[in-house]
Amino acid sequence: MTVSAEAPVAQECVEGYLFATPPLELLVFRRPPSRGSIWVPVSGKVDSTDPDLPSALRRELAEETGLRDTGELMDLDWQVRFEGPDHRTWRLHAFGAPVPRSFSPALSAEHDASEWVSVGEARRRLHYEDNRAAVDRLVERLGSARPPRI
C-alpha cells in the first residue's frame, strides 16, 4: 500500500531488474510458497553498513543470486513509498542491472525459481503494480539510452 509523501521514511529499500538486450528480456524470480509464490525482482532493505543505494543493491544481488560483477547499475530514478510490515513508511528505489543472458542465478532461500522472460511476460507475472511501473520505467530509460555493453 502506498503512503503519504509527507510521512517520514523509516526504512529505505532497493530493487533490481536484471535484464539482457537485444531483445530486451528480464530475469524474474519466484518467492517460495511460504512467501506467496509470487514473481518479483531482487529486492531488500538498505543496511546501515551500505554506503549508498547502489551498494545495497549489489549486496542484495550477491546474496539472492550469486551475482558479484554487476557492472554499472542504471538508476531508474523511480521510487515508491509504501507501508512496511512494521506499519511505518518504507521507500523503495529501483535500478536496472544489465547481465549476460547466459547468467544463471544461484538462488537463495528467498526464491525457488527464476526465468528469463519478455517485457510483456514480466509485466504479466510481476505481482505488484509498482513492479510493473518500474519495468515500464526501465523500458523508457533503455529507449532513450545506448544499449548497455556486457
DSSP file (Angstrom, degrees, kcal/mol; ACC not computed):
  #  RESIDUE AA STRUCTURE BP1 BP2  ACC     N-H-->O    O-->H-N    N-H-->O    O-->H-N    TCO  KAPPA ALPHA  PHI   PSI    X-CA   Y-CA   Z-CA
    1    1 A M              0   0    0      0, 0.0    82,-2.2     0, 0.0     2,-0.1   0.000 360.0 360.0 360.0 131.0    0.0    0.0    0.0
    2    2 A T  B     -A   82   0A   0     80,-0.2    80,-0.3    87,-0.1     2,-0.2  -0.437 360.0-157.1 -76.1 156.1    1.4    3.4   -0.9
    3    3 A V        -     0   0    0     78,-0.5    78,-0.2    87,-0.2    -1,-0.0  -0.750  31.0 -62.0-128.8 174.2    1.5    6.1    1.8
    4    4 A S    >   -     0   0    0     -2,-0.2     3,-0.9     1,-0.1    -1,-0.1  -0.215  35.7-131.9 -59.5 142.1    1.6    9.8    2.0
    5    5 A A  T 3  S+     0   0    0      1,-0.2    -1,-0.1    76,-0.1    -2,-0.0   0.676 106.9  57.9 -67.9 -16.9    4.6   11.7    0.5
    6    6 A E  T 3  S+     0   0    0      2,-0.1    -1,-0.2     3,-0.0     3,-0.1   0.659  79.3 106.9 -88.0 -16.6    4.9   13.6    3.8
    7    7 A A  S <  S-     0   0    0     -3,-0.9    -4,-0.1     1,-0.1     2,-0.1  -0.388  79.9-109.3 -65.6 136.8    5.3   10.6    6.0
    8    8 A P        -     0   0    0      0, 0.0     2,-0.6     0, 0.0    81,-0.5  -0.379  32.5-116.1 -65.5 144.9    8.9   10.2    7.3
    9    9 A V  E     +b   89   0A   0      1,-0.2    81,-0.2    79,-0.1     3,-0.1  -0.730  31.6 178.8 -88.1 122.1   10.7    7.3    5.8
   10   10 A A  E    S+     0   0A   0     79,-3.4     2,-0.4    -2,-0.6    80,-0.2   0.739  70.9  23.8 -91.6 -27.1   11.7    4.6    8.4
   11   11 A Q  E     -b   90   0A   0     78,-1.1    80,-2.5     2,-0.0     2,-0.3  -0.972  64.6-150.1-146.6 125.5   13.3    2.2    6.0
   12   12 A E  E     -b   91   0A   0     -2,-0.4    34,-2.8    34,-0.3     2,-0.3  -0.743  22.9-175.3 -89.6 143.4   15.0    2.6    2.6
   13   13 A C  E     -bC  92  45A   0     78,-2.9    80,-2.0    -2,-0.3     2,-0.3  -0.911  10.9-151.8-135.1 161.2   14.8   -0.4    0.2
   14   14 A V  E     -bC  93  44A   0     30,-2.7    30,-2.2    -2,-0.3     2,-0.3  -0.943   5.6-169.0-132.2 154.4   16.2   -1.3   -3.2
   15   15 A E  E     -bC  94  43A   0     78,-2.1    80,-2.0    -2,-0.3     2,-0.4  -0.994   8.7-152.1-142.1 147.6   15.1   -3.5   -6.0
   16   16 A G  E     -bC  95  42A   0     26,-2.7    26,-1.4    -2,-0.3     2,-0.8  -0.972   6.3-155.2-127.1 131.8   17.0   -4.6   -9.1
   17   17 A Y  E     -b   96   0A   0     78,-2.7    80,-2.5    -2,-0.4     2,-0.3  -0.884  18.1-151.7-103.6 102.7   15.6   -5.5  -12.5
   18   18 A L  E     +bD  97  27A   0     -2,-0.8     9,-2.4     9,-0.6     2,-0.3  -0.598  26.6 171.1 -76.7 130.7   18.2   -7.8  -14.2
   19   19 A F  E     -bD  98  26A   0     78,-2.1    80,-2.6    -2,-0.3     2,-0.3  -0.955  25.2-160.3-143.3 158.9   18.0   -7.5  -17.9
   20   20 A A  E   > - D   0  25A   0      5,-2.1     5,-2.2    -2,-0.3    77,-0.0  -0.969  25.9-118.5-134.7 150.2   19.7   -8.5  -21.2
   21   21 A T  T   5 +     0   0    0     -2,-0.3    80,-0.2     3,-0.2     3,-0.1  -0.902  66.5  55.5-139.4 167.8   19.5   -7.0  -24.7
   22   22 A P  T   5S+     0   0    0      0, 0.0    -1,-0.2     0, 0.0     2,-0.1   0.895 123.4  21.3 -82.4 159.1   18.7   -7.4  -27.6
   23   23 A P  T   5S-     0   0    0      0, 0.0     2,-0.3     0, 0.0    -3,-0.1   0.756 108.3-114.4 -70.8 161.6   16.0   -8.4  -27.5
   24   24 A L  T   5 +     0   0    0     -2,-0.1    95,-0.6    -3,-0.1     2,-0.3  -0.458  46.3 164.9 -66.5 122.5   15.1   -7.0  -24.1
   25   25 A E  E   < -DE  20 118A   0     -5,-2.2    -5,-2.1    -2,-0.3     2,-0.4  -0.968  22.6-145.2-134.1 153.2   14.4   -9.7  -21.6
   26   26 A L  E     -DE  19 117A   0     91,-2.8    91,-2.8    -2,-0.3     2,-0.7  -0.901  12.6-131.6-119.1 148.0   14.2   -9.6  -17.8
   27   27 A L  E     -DE  18 116A   0     -9,-2.4    -9,-0.6    -2,-0.4     2,-0.3  -0.885  31.8-171.6 -97.4 114.3   15.2  -12.2  -15.2
   28   28 A V  E     - E   0 115A   0     87,-2.4    87,-2.0    -2,-0.7     2,-0.4  -0.756   9.1-145.0-110.0 157.1   12.3  -12.6  -12.8
   29   29 A F  E     -FE  40 114A   0     11,-2.5    11,-3.3    -2,-0.3     2,-0.5  -0.933   3.5-142.0-126.5 140.9   12.2  -14.5   -9.5
   30   30 A R  E     -FE  39 113A   0     83,-2.7    82,-2.8    -2,-0.4    83,-0.9  -0.887  16.6-134.1-106.1 130.9    9.5  -16.5   -7.8
   31   31 A R        -     0   0    0      7,-3.1    80,-0.2    -2,-0.5    79,-0.1  -0.458  33.8-101.7 -72.3 151.6    9.1  -16.5   -4.0
   32   32 A P    > > -     0   0    0      0, 0.0     3,-2.5     0, 0.0     5,-1.9  -0.241  39.2 -96.0 -69.2 165.9    8.6  -19.9   -2.3
   33   33 A P  G > 5S+     0   0    0      0, 0.0     3,-1.9     0, 0.0    -2,-0.1   0.834 124.5  63.3 -52.9 -35.2    5.1  -21.0   -1.2
   34   34 A S  G 3 5S+     0   0    0      1,-0.3    -3,-0.0     2,-0.1     0, 0.0   0.701 109.0  42.6 -64.1 -16.5    5.8  -19.8    2.3
   35   35 A R  G < 5S-     0   0    0     -3,-2.5     3,-0.5     3,-0.0    -1,-0.3   0.050 131.8 -88.2-118.2  23.6    6.1  -16.3    0.8
   36   36 A G  T < 5 -     0   0    0     -3,-1.9    -2,-0.1     1,-0.2    -5,-0.0   0.365  47.3-103.5  96.2  -4.8    3.2  -16.5   -1.6
   37   37 A S  S   <S+     0   0    0     -5,-1.9     2,-0.2     1,-0.2    -1,-0.2   0.833  72.0 153.7  53.5  34.6    4.8  -18.0   -4.7
   38   38 A I        -     0   0    0     -3,-0.5    -7,-3.1    -6,-0.3     2,-0.4  -0.616  47.0-117.2 -94.5 155.1    4.7  -14.5   -6.3
   39   39 A W  E     +Fg  30 126A   0     86,-0.7    88,-2.2    -9,-0.2    89,-0.3  -0.769  46.4 154.1 -92.9 134.8    7.1  -13.3   -9.0
   40   40 A V  E     -F   29   0A   0    -11,-3.3   -11,-2.5    -2,-0.4     2,-0.1  -0.918  41.8-106.1-148.6 166.6    9.3  -10.3   -8.1
   41   41 A P        -     0   0    0      0, 0.0     2,-0.3     0, 0.0   -24,-0.2  -0.392  58.9 -76.2 -83.0 176.9   12.6   -8.6   -8.8
   42   42 A V  E     +C   16   0A   0    -26,-1.4   -26,-2.7    -2,-0.1     2,-0.3  -0.593  69.3 162.2 -69.4 136.5   15.5   -8.9   -6.5
   43   43 A S  E     +C   15   0A   0     -2,-0.3     2,-0.3   -28,-0.2   -28,-0.2  -0.983  11.5 147.2-154.6 163.4   14.9   -6.6   -3.5
   44   44 A G  E     -C   14   0A   0    -30,-2.2   -30,-2.7    -2,-0.3     2,-0.2  -0.973  43.6 -72.2 177.7 173.2   15.9   -5.9    0.0
   45   45 A K  E     -C   13   0A   0     -2,-0.3     2,-0.5   -32,-0.2   -32,-0.3  -0.521  44.2-114.9 -82.1 148.2   16.4   -3.4    2.8
   46   46 A V        -     0   0    0    -34,-2.8   -34,-0.3    -2,-0.2     2,-0.2  -0.735  35.2-143.3 -79.4 125.7   19.3   -0.9    2.9
   47   47 A D    >   -     0   0    0     -2,-0.5     3,-1.5     1,-0.1     9,-0.1  -0.513  21.0-114.0 -88.4 159.1   21.5   -1.8    5.8
   48   48 A S  T 3  S+     0   0    0      1,-0.3    -1,-0.1    -2,-0.2    -2,-0.0   0.733 117.5  58.0 -63.8 -20.9   23.3    0.8    8.0
   49   49 A T  T 3  S+     0   0    0      7,-0.0    -1,-0.3     2,-0.0     3,-0.0   0.564  82.0  99.8 -86.3  -8.9   26.6   -0.6    6.6
   50   50 A D    <   -     0   0    0     -3,-1.5     3,-0.1     1,-0.1     6,-0.1  -0.670  63.6-153.5 -78.9 124.1   25.7    0.1    3.0
   51   51 A P  S    S-     0   0    0      0, 0.0     2,-0.3     0, 0.0    -1,-0.1   0.779  71.5 -11.9 -70.2 -24.4   27.4    3.3    1.9
   52   52 A D  S  > S-     0   0    0      1,-0.1     4,-1.9    -3,-0.0     5,-0.1  -0.955  78.6 -86.1-162.6 176.2   24.7    4.1   -0.7
   53   53 A L  H  > S+     0   0    0     -2,-0.3     4,-2.3     1,-0.2     5,-0.2   0.915 121.5  51.4 -63.4 -46.0   21.7    2.7   -2.6
   54   54 A P  H  > S+     0   0    0      0, 0.0     4,-2.6     0, 0.0    -1,-0.2   0.894 109.7  51.5 -59.6 -37.3   23.7    1.0   -5.4
   55   55 A S  H  > S+     0   0    0      2,-0.2     4,-2.2     1,-0.2    -2,-0.2   0.903 108.2  51.9 -63.8 -40.2   25.9   -0.7   -2.9
   56   56 A A  H  X S+     0   0    0     -4,-1.9     4,-2.3     1,-0.2    -1,-0.2   0.917 111.1  47.3 -61.9 -42.9   22.9   -2.0   -1.1
   57   57 A L  H  X S+     0   0    0     -4,-2.3     4,-3.0     2,-0.2     5,-0.2   0.914 109.1  53.3 -67.2 -41.0   21.5   -3.4   -4.3
   58   58 A R  H  X S+     0   0    0     -4,-2.6     4,-2.2     1,-0.2    -1,-0.2   0.908 110.2  48.9 -58.8 -40.4   24.9   -5.0   -5.2
   59   59 A R  H  X S+     0   0    0     -4,-2.2     4,-2.6     2,-0.2    -2,-0.2   0.936 112.2  47.8 -63.3 -46.5   24.9   -6.7   -1.8
   60   60 A E  H  X S+     0   0    0     -4,-2.3     4,-2.9     1,-0.2     5,-0.3   0.900 110.3  52.1 -62.2 -41.2   21.3   -7.9   -2.3
   61   61 A L  H  X>S+     0   0    0     -4,-3.0     4,-2.2     1,-0.2     6,-1.1   0.911 111.7  46.6 -61.3 -42.6   22.1   -9.2   -5.8
   62   62 A A  H  X5S+     0   0    0     -4,-2.2     4,-1.2     4,-0.2    -2,-0.2   0.925 116.0  45.3 -64.9 -44.2   25.1  -11.2   -4.5
   63   63 A E  H  <5S+     0   0    0     -4,-2.6    -2,-0.2     1,-0.2    -1,-0.2   0.901 122.7  33.8 -66.4 -41.7   23.0  -12.6   -1.6
   64   64 A E  H  <5S+     0   0    0     -4,-2.9    44,-1.3    -5,-0.2    -2,-0.2   0.707 137.2  14.1 -91.9 -21.2   20.0  -13.6   -3.6
   65   65 A T  H  <5S-     0   0    0     -4,-2.2    41,-3.2    -5,-0.3    -3,-0.2   0.530  91.5-117.0-130.9 -11.9   21.5  -14.6   -7.0
   66   66 A G     << +     0   0    0     -4,-1.2     2,-0.4    -5,-0.7    -4,-0.2   0.451  61.4 150.6  82.8  -0.3   25.3  -15.0   -6.5
   67   67 A L        +     0   0    0     -6,-1.1    -1,-0.3     1,-0.2    -2,-0.2  -0.541  12.6 165.1 -70.8 119.4   25.9  -12.2   -9.0
   68   68 A R        +     0   0    0     -2,-0.4     2,-0.8     1,-0.2    -1,-0.2   0.733  62.8  55.9-106.5 -31.4   29.2  -10.5   -8.0
   69   69 A D        +     0   0    0      1,-0.2    -1,-0.2    -7,-0.0    -2,-0.0  -0.822  56.0 161.9-109.1  94.7   30.0   -8.4  -11.0
   70   70 A T        -     0   0    0     -2,-0.8    -1,-0.2     1,-0.2    -3,-0.0   0.628  27.8-157.1 -87.6 -13.7   27.1   -6.1  -11.7
   71   71 A G        -     0   0    0     26,-0.1     2,-0.5     2,-0.0    -1,-0.2  -0.379  58.6 -11.8  65.1-153.5   28.8   -3.6  -13.9
   72   72 A E  S    S-     0   0    0     -2,-0.0     2,-0.2     1,-0.0    -1,-0.0  -0.696  71.6-141.0 -85.5 123.6   27.2   -0.2  -14.0
   73   73 A L        -     0   0    0     -2,-0.5     2,-0.7    24,-0.1    24,-0.2  -0.543  11.9-130.3 -79.4 148.0   23.7   -0.1  -12.5
   74   74 A M  E     - H   0  96A   0     22,-3.1    22,-2.9    -2,-0.2     2,-0.5  -0.885  14.7-142.1-102.0 109.2   21.0    2.0  -14.2
   75   75 A D  E     - H   0  95A   0     -2,-0.7    20,-0.2    20,-0.2    22,-0.0  -0.593   7.7-160.3 -69.4 118.8   19.3    4.3  -11.7
   76   76 A L  E     -     0   0A   0     18,-1.8    -1,-0.2    -2,-0.5    19,-0.1   0.475  25.9-133.0 -80.9  -0.3   15.7    4.3  -12.9
   77   77 A D  E     +     0   0A   0     17,-0.3     2,-0.4     1,-0.2    18,-0.1   0.920  66.6 126.9  47.4  47.4   15.0    7.5  -10.9
   78   78 A W  E     +     0   0A   0     16,-0.5    16,-2.2     2,-0.0     2,-0.3  -0.999  29.8 161.1-138.3 134.3   11.9    5.7   -9.7
   79   79 A Q  E     - H   0  93A   0     -2,-0.4     2,-0.4    14,-0.2    14,-0.2  -0.990  16.9-160.9-151.4 157.2   10.7    5.2   -6.2
   80   80 A V  E     - H   0  92A   0     12,-1.8    12,-2.9    -2,-0.3     2,-0.4  -0.999  13.8-139.5-141.2 140.5    7.6    4.4   -4.3
   81   81 A R  E     + H   0  91A   0     -2,-0.4   -78,-0.5    10,-0.2     2,-0.3  -0.790  32.0 165.2 -94.7 141.9    6.6    4.8   -0.6
   82   82 A F  E     -AH   2  90A   0      8,-2.7     8,-3.2    -2,-0.4     2,-0.6  -0.971  43.4 -93.2-151.0 164.9    4.7    2.0    1.0
   83   83 A E  E     - H   0  89A   0    -82,-2.2     6,-0.2    -2,-0.3     8,-0.0  -0.737  44.5-146.9 -84.1 119.3    3.6    0.8    4.4
   84   84 A G    >   -     0   0    0      4,-2.9     3,-2.4    -2,-0.6    -1,-0.0  -0.191  32.7 -92.8 -77.6 174.1    6.2   -1.8    5.6
   85   85 A P  T 3  S+     0   0    0      0, 0.0    -1,-0.1     0, 0.0    -2,-0.0   0.695 127.8  59.4 -63.0 -17.1    5.4   -4.8    7.8
   86   86 A D  T 3  S-     0   0    0      2,-0.2     3,-0.1     0, 0.0    -2,-0.0   0.336 117.1-115.1 -91.1   7.2    6.2   -2.6   10.9
   87   87 A H  S <  S+     0   0    0     -3,-2.4     2,-0.2     1,-0.3    -4,-0.1   0.637  81.1 115.5  67.7  16.7    3.3   -0.2    9.8
   88   88 A R  S    S-     0   0    0    -81,-0.0    -4,-2.9     1,-0.0     2,-0.4  -0.632  77.6 -84.7-105.2 171.8    5.9    2.6    9.2
   89   89 A T  E     -bH   9  83A   0    -81,-0.5   -79,-3.4    -6,-0.2   -78,-1.1  -0.650  44.7-176.0 -82.3 126.7    6.7    4.2    5.9
   90   90 A W  E     -bH  11  82A   0     -8,-3.2    -8,-2.7    -2,-0.4     2,-0.4  -0.857  12.6-147.1-114.5 154.1    9.3    2.5    3.7
   91   91 A R  E     -bH  12  81A   0    -80,-2.5   -78,-2.9    -2,-0.3     2,-0.4  -0.991   6.6-155.4-128.1 130.8   10.7    3.8    0.4
   92   92 A L  E     -bH  13  80A   0    -12,-2.9   -12,-1.8    -2,-0.4     2,-0.4  -0.886   3.5-162.3-108.7 130.8   11.7    1.6   -2.5
   93   93 A H  E     -bH  14  79A   0    -80,-2.0   -78,-2.1    -2,-0.4     2,-0.3  -0.938  12.7-145.4-113.6 132.9   14.3    2.7   -5.1
   94   94 A A  E     +b   15   0A   0    -16,-2.2   -18,-1.8    -2,-0.4   -16,-0.5  -0.789  18.0 176.9-107.1 142.9   14.5    0.8   -8.5
   95   95 A F  E     -bH  16  75A   0    -80,-2.0   -78,-2.7    -2,-0.3     2,-0.4  -0.966  24.5-131.7-136.0 151.2   17.6    0.1  -10.6
   96   96 A G  E     -bH  17  74A   0    -22,-2.9   -22,-3.1    -2,-0.3   -78,-0.2  -0.835  18.8-163.4 -97.9 144.8   18.2   -1.8  -13.8
   97   97 A A  E     -b   18   0A   0    -80,-2.5   -78,-2.1    -2,-0.4     2,-0.3  -0.909  10.1-145.6-132.3 104.5   21.1   -4.2  -13.8
   98   98 A P  E     +b   19   0A   0      0, 0.0   -78,-0.2     0, 0.0   -80,-0.1  -0.522  28.2 167.7 -71.3 132.3   22.5   -5.4  -17.2
   99   99 A V        -     0   0    0    -80,-2.6   -78,-0.2    -2,-0.3     2,-0.1  -0.961  42.4 -89.9-138.5 155.5   23.7   -9.0  -17.1
  100  100 A P    >   -     0   0    0      0, 0.0     3,-2.4     0, 0.0   -80,-0.1  -0.410  33.9-124.7 -63.7 142.4   24.6  -11.5  -19.8
  101  101 A R  T 3  S+     0   0    0      1,-0.3    15,-0.1   -80,-0.2   -81,-0.1   0.759 111.2  65.4 -59.1 -23.3   21.7  -13.6  -21.0
  102  102 A S  T 3  S+     0   0    0      2,-0.1    -1,-0.3     0, 0.0     2,-0.1   0.571  74.0 120.8 -76.2  -8.0   23.8  -16.6  -20.1
  103  103 A F    <   -     0   0    0     -3,-2.4    -4,-0.0     1,-0.1   -36,-0.0  -0.379  42.6-171.6 -61.8 127.9   23.7  -15.6  -16.4
  104  104 A S        -     0   0    0     -2,-0.1    -2,-0.1   -39,-0.0    -1,-0.1  -0.964  20.5-132.4-122.0 110.8   22.1  -18.4  -14.3
  105  105 A P        -     0   0    0      0, 0.0     2,-1.0     0, 0.0   -39,-0.2  -0.257   4.6-133.8 -69.4 148.5   21.5  -17.3  -10.7
  106  106 A A        -     0   0    0    -41,-3.2   -39,-0.1     0, 0.0     2,-0.1  -0.870  38.7-137.6 -93.7  98.7   22.4  -19.3   -7.7
  107  107 A L        -     0   0    0     -2,-1.0   -42,-0.2   -42,-0.1     2,-0.1  -0.309  12.0-147.8 -69.3 137.9   19.1  -18.9   -5.9
  108  108 A S    >   -     0   0    0    -44,-1.3     3,-1.5    -2,-0.1   -44,-0.1  -0.275  42.3 -86.9 -85.4-178.3   19.0  -18.1   -2.2
  109  109 A A  T 3  S+     0   0    0      1,-0.3   -45,-0.1    -2,-0.1    -2,-0.1   0.614 121.3  75.7 -66.7 -11.2   16.2  -19.3    0.1
  110  110 A E  T 3  S+     0   0    0    -79,-0.1     2,-0.3     1,-0.1    -1,-0.3   0.689 102.2  34.8 -74.6 -17.4   14.3  -16.2   -0.8
  111  111 A H    <   -     0   0    0     -3,-1.5   -80,-0.3   -80,-0.2     3,-0.1  -0.977  51.9-169.6-137.1 148.5   13.4  -17.6   -4.3
  112  112 A D  S    S+     0   0    0    -82,-2.8     2,-0.3    -2,-0.3   -81,-0.1   0.436  76.8  16.4-114.9  -2.1   12.6  -21.0   -5.6
  113  113 A A  E     -E   30   0A   0    -83,-0.9   -83,-2.7     2,-0.0     2,-0.3  -0.984  54.6-168.6-161.2 157.3   12.7  -20.3   -9.3
  114  114 A S  E     -E   29   0A   0     -2,-0.3     2,-0.3   -85,-0.2   -85,-0.2  -0.978   9.4-177.9-145.0 156.1   13.9  -17.7  -11.9
  115  115 A E  E     -E   28   0A   0    -87,-2.0   -87,-2.4    -2,-0.3     2,-0.5  -0.966  29.2-123.8-158.0 138.5   13.2  -17.3  -15.6
  116  116 A W  E     +E   27   0A   0     -2,-0.3     2,-0.3   -89,-0.2   -89,-0.2  -0.721  45.9 168.9 -77.8 128.0   14.2  -15.0  -18.4
  117  117 A V  E     -E   26   0A   0    -91,-2.8   -91,-2.8    -2,-0.5    -2,-0.0  -0.927  35.9 -97.4-139.4 161.9   11.1  -13.5  -19.9
  118  118 A S  E  >  -E   25   0A   0     -2,-0.3     4,-2.7   -93,-0.2     5,-0.2  -0.227  43.3-103.8 -69.0 167.2    9.9  -10.8  -22.3
  119  119 A V  H  > S+     0   0    0    -95,-0.6     4,-2.7     2,-0.2     5,-0.2   0.931 123.3  50.8 -59.0 -45.8    8.9   -7.4  -21.1
  120  120 A G  H  > S+     0   0    0      1,-0.2     4,-1.8     2,-0.2    -1,-0.2   0.908 111.7  46.6 -60.3 -42.7    5.2   -8.3  -21.6
  121  121 A E  H  > S+     0   0    0      2,-0.2     4,-2.5     1,-0.2    -1,-0.2   0.888 110.6  53.0 -68.1 -38.1    5.6  -11.6  -19.7
  122  122 A A  H  X S+     0   0    0     -4,-2.7     4,-2.9     1,-0.2    -2,-0.2   0.932 108.6  50.3 -60.5 -44.5    7.4   -9.8  -16.9
  123  123 A R  H  < S+     0   0    0     -4,-2.7    -1,-0.2     1,-0.2    -2,-0.2   0.867 112.4  47.9 -62.2 -35.4    4.6   -7.3  -16.6
  124  124 A R  H  < S+     0   0    0     -4,-1.8    -1,-0.2    -5,-0.2    -2,-0.2   0.887 117.9  40.1 -70.9 -39.1    2.1  -10.2  -16.5
  125  125 A R  H  < S+     0   0    0     -4,-2.5   -86,-0.7    -5,-0.1    -2,-0.2   0.882  86.5  99.8 -81.2 -38.7    4.0  -12.2  -13.9
  126  126 A L  B  <  -g   39   0A   0     -4,-2.9   -86,-0.2    -5,-0.2     6,-0.1  -0.260  63.5-148.5 -58.8 130.6    5.2   -9.5  -11.5
  127  127 A H  S    S+     0   0    0    -88,-2.2     2,-0.3     4,-0.1    -1,-0.1   0.860  71.2  63.6 -71.2 -40.4    2.8   -9.4   -8.5
  128  128 A Y  S >> S-     0   0    0    -89,-0.3     4,-1.6     1,-0.1     3,-0.7  -0.689  71.6-138.2 -98.5 140.4    2.9   -5.8   -7.6
  129  129 A E  H 3> S+     0   0    0     -2,-0.3     4,-2.3     1,-0.2     5,-0.2   0.871 106.5  58.2 -59.2 -37.5    1.7   -2.8   -9.7
  130  130 A D  H 3> S+     0   0    0      1,-0.2     4,-1.9     2,-0.2    -1,-0.2   0.822 102.5  54.9 -66.1 -27.9    4.8   -0.8   -8.6
  131  131 A N  H <> S+     0   0    0     -3,-0.7     4,-2.1     2,-0.2    -1,-0.2   0.917 108.2  48.3 -66.3 -42.4    7.0   -3.6  -10.1
  132  132 A R  H  X S+     0   0    0     -4,-1.6     4,-2.1     1,-0.2    -2,-0.2   0.889 110.3  51.7 -64.4 -38.2    5.2   -3.3  -13.4
  133  133 A A  H  X S+     0   0    0     -4,-2.3     4,-2.0     1,-0.2    -1,-0.2   0.882 108.4  51.3 -65.1 -37.8    5.6    0.5  -13.3
  134  134 A A  H  X S+     0   0    0     -4,-1.9     4,-2.4     2,-0.2    -2,-0.2   0.882 107.5  52.8 -67.5 -37.4    9.3    0.1  -12.7
  135  135 A V  H  X S+     0   0    0     -4,-2.1     4,-2.6     2,-0.2    -2,-0.2   0.918 108.3  51.0 -61.7 -42.7    9.6   -2.2  -15.7
  136  136 A D  H  X S+     0   0    0     -4,-2.1     4,-2.4     1,-0.2    -2,-0.2   0.898 109.3  50.7 -60.3 -39.7    7.9    0.4  -17.8
  137  137 A R  H  X S+     0   0    0     -4,-2.0     4,-2.8     2,-0.2    -2,-0.2   0.898 108.9  51.4 -65.0 -40.7   10.4    2.9  -16.5
  138  138 A L  H  X S+     0   0    0     -4,-2.4     4,-2.8     2,-0.2     5,-0.2   0.935 110.4  48.4 -60.6 -46.8   13.3    0.6  -17.4
  139  139 A V  H  X S+     0   0    0     -4,-2.6     4,-1.9     1,-0.2    -2,-0.2   0.920 112.6  49.2 -59.4 -44.5   11.9    0.2  -20.9
  140  140 A E  H  X S+     0   0    0     -4,-2.4     4,-1.0     1,-0.2    -2,-0.2   0.929 112.6  47.2 -60.0 -47.2   11.6    4.0  -21.2
  141  141 A R  H >< S+     0   0    0     -4,-2.8     3,-0.6     1,-0.2     4,-0.4   0.900 111.8  49.7 -63.7 -42.1   15.2    4.5  -19.9
  142  142 A L  H >< S+     0   0    0     -4,-2.8     3,-0.7     1,-0.2    -1,-0.2   0.832 106.0  57.9 -67.6 -31.0   16.6    1.9  -22.3
  143  143 A G  H 3< S+     0   0    0     -4,-1.9    -1,-0.2    -5,-0.2    -2,-0.2   0.764 112.1  40.3 -68.7 -24.4   14.8    3.5  -25.2
  144  144 A S  T << S+     0   0    0     -4,-1.0     2,-0.3    -3,-0.6    -1,-0.2   0.366 112.6  64.7-104.7   3.6   16.5    6.8  -24.6
  145  145 A A  S <  S-     0   0    0     -3,-0.7     0, 0.0    -4,-0.4     0, 0.0  -0.841  90.8 -96.8-123.4 160.3   19.9    5.4  -23.8
  146  146 A R        -     0   0    0     -2,-0.3    -2,-0.1     1,-0.1     3,-0.1  -0.500  56.8 -92.4 -68.6 144.9   22.5    3.5  -25.7
  147  147 A P        -     0   0    0      0, 0.0    -1,-0.1     0, 0.0     2,-0.0  -0.324  48.8-106.4 -58.7 140.1   22.2   -0.3  -25.1
  148  148 A P        -     0   0    0      0, 0.0     2,-0.5     0, 0.0  -127,-0.1  -0.362  27.9-127.0 -67.8 147.4   24.5   -1.4  -22.2
  149  149 A R              0   0    0      1,-0.1    -3,-0.0    -3,-0.1     0, 0.0  -0.813 360.0 360.0 -95.4 134.5   27.6   -3.3  -23.0
  150  150 A I              0   0    0     -2,-0.5    -1,-0.1   -51,-0.1   -79,-0.0   0.359 360.0 360.0-122.9 360.0   28.1   -6.5  -21.3
